[in-house]
Amino acid sequence: MQNFLDYIPHREPFLFVDRVIAVTEKSIQTEKRVKAEEPFFAGHFPGRPIMPGVLICEAVFQSGAILMGKLADSQADDGRIPVISRITNVKLKHAVQPGNLMEMEVKLKEVVGPAHYLTGKVKVDGKTALTVEFSAMLVTETA
């Protein structure tokens, strides 16, 4: 799926998905190579860089947004944007550092009205770095 940017409004420097590996009706697998030049490493933590957990979550959320857009056949330019409405059960299990390849998997548990309930997992070198449950909706942008 080379056109994944058609499904989300995110762009550099706040884009945390490099590539979509696989997508089905119930799941998506994506990757992000974490570069040493990422701006957040300058302050988190100098001399011992670790990717902030909230940004690891964001990579999962962006992967989920791509899945939602694909399932709804919704292009990012149709006026709807993905919005997180709930985050639960976040577990940070392994640090993510410069040079790591984050492998994300998001699974759709259910859809209730406009709400999509999803689970996400990030692996680095075969080890689980993060797990999270979340819900999101595609909403119309408001001024």
Secondary structure, DSSP 8 states (H G I E B T S, - for coil): -TTGGGG----TTS----EEEEE-SSEEEEEEE--TT-GGGGTSSTTS----HHHHHHHHHHHHHHHHHHHTT--GGGSEEEEEEEEEEEEE-S---TT-EEEEEEEEEEEETTEEEEEEEEEETTEEEEEEEEEEEEEE---
